[in-house]
């Protein structure tokens, strides 16, 4: 006869096995994954000088009252600028997987008194956002650093409100050079049932803007096709 302790241990081990089986069911990316080398993409003044933020907000149609998730928020370049745009009726959730980075951003949020901003530490394969909560999910210059992109995008489908979209800004170069070729990006999103709604080259850089919306049912992990370069 099993003791309660033995039964509990068996349940924990079984749960771990199921998690491993689910993770193994997602296809691995057929391309390099860039390492995280910095919490900042570029100097904030340099980004302001080319109007990156204003352009992205305009293309993404972000406005007052909206709920925005800033994935891979880093030092908060987008987070702090989104706060006044969404206003008191809106909210911004800044997420990153590096706890020290989030602590530093949390101090900045408190210092600048951004009452509509929250901070969350996520996991590499799942940002762990609240379900059906966001009008826009932003992934700015970080998509190439996601080690399990298919699993990551699979989780994100539950986090969008009806009519919500995922915004990606990245450089048009190979993933091992800290960018994502647009054809590869579209393939990986299409594999999860997302449809490309808008694509624009950003001025004065090699970067681009891409907006995706989920369509149809979310595929099961074992039904997701891998994408090759």
Long-range contacts (C-beta under 8 A, 24 or more apart in sequence): 22-221, 23-125, 23-148, 23-151, 25-220, 25-221, 25-222, 26-148, 26-150, 26-151, 26-154, 26-221, 26-224, 27-150, 27-224, 27-225, 27-226, 28-148, 28-226, 29-147, 29-148, 29-149, 29-150, 29-188, 29-226, 29-227, 30-226, 30-227, 30-228, 30-229, 31-174, 31-175, 31-184, 31-227, 31-228, 31-229, 32-174, 32-175, 32-176, 33-144, 33-145, 33-146, 33-147, 33-175, 34-144, 34-145, 34-175, 34-176, 34-177, 34-178, 35-145, 36-97, 36-98, 36-145, 37-178, 38-74, 39-74, 39-75, 39-96, 39-98, 39-101, 39-104, 40-74, 40-75, 40-77, 41-74, 41-77, 41-140, 41-141, 44-75, 44-77, 47-77, 50-202, 50-203, 50-204, 50-205, 51-203, 52-169, 52-202, 52-205, 52-207, 53-77, 53-78, 53-81, 55-202, 55-203, 55-209, 56-138, 56-140, 56-167, 56-169, 56-202, 56-209, 57-82, 57-85, 59-167, 59-198, 59-200, 59-209, 59-211, 60-136, 60-138, 60-165, 60-167, 60-209, 60-211, 62-86, 62-135, 62-136, 64-89, 64-90, 65-89, 65-90, 66-90, 66-135, 66-136, 67-91, 67-92, 67-93, 67-133, 67-134, 67-135, 67-136, 67-161, 68-92, 68-93, 68-134, 68-135, 68-136, 68-137, 68-138, 69-93, 69-95, 69-127, 69-129, 69-133, 69-134, 69-136, 69-137, 69-138, 69-159, 70-94, 70-95, 70-138, 70-140, 71-95, 71-96, 71-122, 71-127, 71-137, 71-138, 71-139, 71-142, 72-96, 72-97, 72-139, 72-140, 72-141, 72-142, 72-145, 73-101, 73-102, 73-105, 74-101, 74-105, 74-142, 75-101, 75-104, 75-105, 75-108, 76-105, 76-108, 76-109, 77-140, 78-138, 78-140, 79-105, 79-109, 79-114, 79-117, 80-108, 80-109, 80-112, 80-114, 80-117, 83-112, 83-114, 83-116, 83-117, 86-116, 87-116, 88-115, 88-116, 90-116, 91-116, 91-117, 91-118, 92-116, 92-117, 92-118, 93-117, 93-118, 93-119, 93-120, 93-129, 93-133, 93-134, 94-118, 94-119, 94-120, 95-119, 95-120, 95-121, 95-122, 95-127, 95-128, 95-129, 96-121, 96-122, 97-121, 97-122, 97-123, 97-124, 124-148, 124-152, 125-151, 125-152, 125-155, 126-151, 126-152, 126-155, 127-152, 127-155, 127-156, 127-159, 128-155, 129-155, 129-156, 129-159, 130-159, 131-158, 131-159, 132-158, 132-159, 132-160, 132-161, 132-162, 133-159, 133-161, 134-159, 134-160, 134-161, 134-164, 135-160, 135-161, 135-163, 135-164, 135-165, 136-164, 136-165, 136-166, 136-167, 137-164, 137-165, 137-166, 137-167, 138-166, 138-167, 138-169, 139-166, 139-167, 139-168, 139-169, 140-167, 140-168, 140-169, 141-169, 141-170, 141-171, 141-178, 141-207, 142-170, 143-168, 143-170, 143-180, 143-185, 144-170, 144-175, 144-178, 144-179, 144-180, 145-178, 149-188, 150-188, 150-191, 150-192, 150-221, 150-224, 150-226, 151-221, 153-188, 153-189, 153-192, 153-194, 154-192, 154-218, 154-219, 154-221, 154-224, 157-192, 157-193, 157-194, 157-214, 157-218, 158-218, 160-214, 163-213, 164-213, 165-197, 165-211, 165-212, 165-213, 166-194, 166-211, 166-212, 166-213, 167-209, 167-210, 167-211, 168-209, 168-210, 168-211, 168-212, 169-202, 169-207, 169-208, 169-209, 169-210, 170-207, 170-208, 170-210, 171-205, 171-206, 171-207, 171-208, 172-206, 172-207, 172-208, 173-206, 174-229, 179-206, 181-229, 182-208, 182-210, 184-227, 184-229, 185-210, 186-210, 187-227, 188-227, 191-219, 191-224, 191-225, 191-226, 191-227, 192-218, 192-219, 192-224, 193-217, 193-218, 193-219
